[in-house]
Amino acid sequence: MQEFLMDYGLWLLVGLLIIIALVFLLGGRRKGDVPGESASVAATPPEAAPIATQAAAPLSATAIDPVATTSAVEPVATPEPAEAQQPIPASPSIAMPVSEGDNLLRMKGIGPKLNQLLTDLGVTSYAQIANWTDADIAAIDAKLGNFKGRPVRDQWVDQAKYLAAGDFAGFEAKYGKL
């Protein structure tokens, strides 16, 4: 056995790595990861939602009605490419004019590149971020590129509320030293 491993061990290791790579490449994409799938889910009409929940429920042999299930399915309208290319308008609370900007680098999760990107988008103060609504967060998030998801994940609105109010002790208690 030891001679076999000495002679073919390297080849077995290479083969194992190839199998792992193939499994990763072929099985790594889940349904939600495929581009374009999220757009078709979002474009589903609200009246089609109960049909999807019925299909997800466990079915018994007496509950299946082939006529009802096939006739209730409606085609899903896909958005035109021109609609997807339209820029998202900024709301007044996102890019309101500010006479004096705050040091956004004090907030956790904002570094120099993200600070510059926010400045380019017109976001310069804690008060602006503290007044963001969910729609404002979505609009900014769509413009952040590689930093997408950071406003929610790093809780920018909550951090900005502390800093805009001047509650540095409360900020440090929750988010750490400034």
ZIVEN-V613219 format. One record per run of one state. SS is the DSSP state (~ for helix, > for strand, _ for the rest). FROM is the first residue (numbers start at 1). LEN is the number of residues. If there is no record, write none. Layout:
ss: <SS,SS>
from: <FROM,FROM>
len: <LEN,LEN>
This chain:
ss: <_,~,_,~,_,~,_,~,_,~,_,~,_,~,_,~,_,~,_,~,_,~,_,~,_,~,_,~,_>
from: <1,2,28,31,34,37,43,46,57,66,72,81,85,104,107,112,121,126,131,134,143,145,148,150,154,156,166,168,176>
len: <1,26,3,3,3,6,3,11,9,6,9,4,19,3,5,9,5,5,3,9,2,3,2,4,2,10,2,8,3>
